[in-house]
Structures are given as C-alpha cells and as structure tokens.
Amino acid sequence: MQKISLIGCGRWGTFLGWYAGNYCGFAQVDMYDIPTSPNFIELLNTRKNPYLTLSDNMVLHDKIDDVLQNDIIIVSIGCQHFRELCKQLNTFNLKGKTFLLAMKGLETPSAETMFSIMREEVKQDIHIAILAGPGHVQDYMKGVPSCAVIDSDEEETKDKLIKALQSDLIRFYYGSDLIGNQVGAALKNVIGLAAGILDGLEWYGLKGALMARAPIEVGRLIAYFGGNPRTAYGLAHLGDYEATLFSQHSHNRMFGEKFARGEDFGKLAEGVPTLQAVKLIADRENIDMPICQALYKAIYEKADIKETIKAMFGRDLKQEFEPF
C-alpha cells in the first residue's frame, strides 16, 4: 500500500494531503501537526476545515515520528518555524527519505531559503525538493486546474516527485533554477503586499506598473543569490501573480489591503517576515529594490502610505530596461 506523509495541517498543507490522497493514487496520507495547533484540533474534532473535508484515507497523528516512516514527506509550515522543525527532524533516522518543501518565504533575519536551512540542519542522506507556483485551495476544490514547478538539486528527485504527484488538476513542470524558483516564490508574497496596498488605496491603475517592474527588481535579488534573473518571469514568481496580486483568497494581498485601510488582517502573511529579510540583503549588498524598500518603510517604519507609494513610482527618470 503506497503511503505519503504531510507535516503541517494549515490551509495549503491539508489541501496537498487531500490532493495526494484523492488525485495521485496514494492509499493513505499520514498527517502531523503540533497537537495544540488550532488547525489540527479543528481537523481532529470535525474532520474538516473551511475549505475541505478529510477523505477516509487521511490519517491524523499527534506524534511526528508516526509520519516519518513513509518515503515521501511533504512539509508545509510557517517559514519562520522551519529551522526548529529541521532540528527536531534530525534526531530521527531519515536516511533515503524524500522531502517536498511547500513553503514560500525566506528566513528572518538570515535571509536563507528553506532548502538551505534543511541542508544545514538535517545532516543525513536525504533528498529535498521545493514546490512553487500558483494555485489556491478554494479554486482547486472547484476543480479549476493550474500549473506548478518542482525543483531540486537532484534530477532524479524532481522526476520521482513529479511522476508521483502529476494529475489533470495540477500540471507540474521540471524546475531548472533551484535558487531562482525559491527566491521568486518568496518575493511574490512581498509583491502581493504591495498589490494589496494599492487595492486598499484604490489606486488600481498602478497594479499594471507594479507587475511590470516587480520581476525586474526580483531578478536582481535572484542574481545576488546566484540564480538566473529570468526565473522571475516563470511560474514561481510572475506565473503566481494572478493568485497573489489579484485573488481575494491571497493572504498577502489581503494583508496589504487591510493595512492600507488601517485594519488588522489577523492571519499569517508570509510576505511580511520575508520583507524584513529582503530589506537586510538590499541594504547590505546595495541592491536596488525600490518596491521592497517602500513597503518596508510603510509596514515597519510606519511611514505615510500614500506618500511612500507615490515616491516609489515617482523616482528619478530612467530607462525602462537596463542590465540586471
């Protein structure tokens, strides 16, 4: 009986478990989260969350070692808690296991990717891949298809996971830039904050300019990390813009909209802590990132939102395109 595991029972993680058990032919999905997690408690008590009902082949566990027996383990938790999880995982025998990291963000303040963190903390012979690209649980549960990318430093790991998870609901592409796909996926959350602020200000006309300029800026950061700037125009970043810059389901866009209106969002928006990491790198390495710098001033330094956004789009006259 083919089984798969999941660590993290939030909105996205629970869906990926449901997807694996209902679209990909896995006979059992073993799911773990911290026993005190509200998401886990809700699933334990009701077998459902606001987005889906668990299928019979989805089994909840309150001990992490119960889900470390399977060959493939999907991880979907808050990025700022991932290092702590990796340290815990390293206390178990994980030799030969394959981990698919389904989170999009950079650690603060280290500015490290999730892949790098796992390589640092789990000092065992394991296989790691990352999942990036567009898609919302609400749309998938309506049967709306989409595309995504899986990337790794091992071709066999990419091939294994894509063949295991491919379906008519999600078409997976083979990634060719592990660094760029991670940075691009993390930064699309940051750009989502900017889009939400424009919505909150009702400055909708600037969203087109935001979409045109942001991949150029993100490409600079990808290049700094050693990736290909063109990856900013792929599924992990630009390809995720509709789901992040326009969708009502986007936590990052909604955070920005409510922030601009002086309201509290009250849910996890990964772009907020990632923005801190980006600011640290941009300042230290003198990387030109006006969108991110303006967002930081507005969100963390409480600068006047309208004046900050106006200043971002009203910088010195310059060529539209220039070398990265």
MOTA-V276476 format. One record per residue. N is the residue number from 1. D_CENTER is the distance of its C-alpha to the mean C-alpha in whole Angstrom. Layout:
BEGIN
n;d_center
N;D_CENTER
N;D_CENTER
END
This chain:
BEGIN
n;d_center
1;30
2;27
3;24
4;21
5;19
6;16
7;15
8;13
9;15
10;13
11;12
12;10
13;11
14;15
15;14
16;13
17;16
18;18
19;17
20;18
21;22
22;23
23;22
24;22
25;25
26;24
27;27
28;25
29;22
30;22
31;19
32;19
33;18
34;20
35;23
36;23
37;20
38;21
39;18
40;20
41;24
42;23
43;22
44;25
45;28
46;27
47;25
48;23
49;20
50;20
51;19
52;20
53;23
54;23
55;25
56;28
57;26
58;23
59;25
60;23
61;24
62;24
63;25
64;22
65;25
66;26
67;22
68;23
69;26
70;24
71;23
72;19
73;17
74;13
75;11
76;9
77;10
78;9
79;8
80;12
81;14
82;13
83;16
84;18
85;17
86;17
87;21
88;22
89;21
90;23
91;26
92;26
93;27
94;24
95;26
96;25
97;22
98;19
99;15
100;12
101;9
102;6
103;4
104;2
105;5
106;9
107;12
108;15
109;17
110;17
111;14
112;14
113;11
114;10
115;12
116;15
117;15
118;16
119;18
120;20
121;20
122;21
123;24
124;25
125;25
126;22
127;19
128;16
129;13
130;10
131;8
132;7
133;8
134;10
135;11
136;12
137;13
138;16
139;17
140;17
141;19
142;21
143;21
144;20
145;19
146;16
147;15
148;12
149;12
150;12
151;13
152;15
153;18
154;21
155;22
156;23
157;20
158;18
159;21
160;21
161;18
162;18
163;22
164;21
165;18
166;19
167;21
168;22
169;19
170;16
171;18
172;16
173;17
174;17
175;15
176;18
177;16
178;14
179;14
180;13
181;10
182;8
183;10
184;9
185;6
186;6
187;9
188;8
189;7
190;11
191;13
192;12
193;14
194;16
195;17
196;17
197;20
198;22
199;22
200;23
201;26
202;26
203;26
204;25
205;27
206;24
207;21
208;23
209;23
210;20
211;18
212;21
213;21
214;17
215;16
216;20
217;18
218;15
219;17
220;19
221;17
222;16
223;19
224;20
225;17
226;20
227;18
228;19
229;19
230;19
231;15
232;14
233;16
234;15
235;12
236;9
237;10
238;13
239;13
240;10
241;13
242;15
243;12
244;11
245;14
246;16
247;15
248;17
249;14
250;11
251;11
252;11
253;14
254;16
255;15
256;17
257;19
258;21
259;21
260;23
261;25
262;25
263;24
264;22
265;18
266;18
267;15
268;12
269;10
270;7
271;9
272;12
273;12
274;10
275;13
276;16
277;15
278;15
279;18
280;20
281;19
282;20
283;23
284;24
285;24
286;25
287;23
288;23
289;20
290;22
291;19
292;17
293;21
294;22
295;19
296;19
297;23
298;23
299;20
300;21
301;25
302;26
303;27
304;28
305;26
306;28
307;30
308;26
309;25
310;28
311;29
312;25
313;27
314;30
315;30
316;33
317;34
318;32
319;32
320;29
321;28
322;28
323;28
324;24
END
